[in-house]
Amino acid sequence: MTKTVQNVSKSGSTPGSSAAALPGEQLEYCITAVNRGSMDLMNYVITDNFPANTTYVPSSAKLTYDSSALSVAVISGGTGVSGTIPTLAIDKIGSLCFRVTVN
């Protein structure tokens, strides 16, 4: 799995392992999973917590797999997001992306 972050409030920003941001700016986090194994993975869960000093942007979480959108849930208590890929096939990619606003 890899995780990237991008400041989507600044033009020219590119995804990376960290991003500078000021209060009020939005960051987009993406977690990407690739099945490099020899068998399909069943009920593959991708979960991430919201960073400290940020507020989740409602309805911004998107879970995609093989060009299909899957459902994502905000974790009870509003601490993060989670989604399940029913079958993560060999050499296929699933991604969970969400946005937060810096407090």
Number of C-alpha atoms within 10 A of each C-alpha: 11 10 17 16 21 22 24 18 15 13 7 8 13 12 16 13 10 13 15 11 17 11 10 13 16 22 24 20 25 21 18 18 20 15 17 12 10 9 11 16 15 12 12 16 15 19 16 19 12 17 14 9 10 17 17 21 14 10 11 12 24 19 25 20 20 11 9 8 13 15 12 21 16 18 15 8 6 12 14 17 22 18 23 21 20 14 13 22 20 14 13 14 17 25 21 25 20 23 24 22 20 17 13
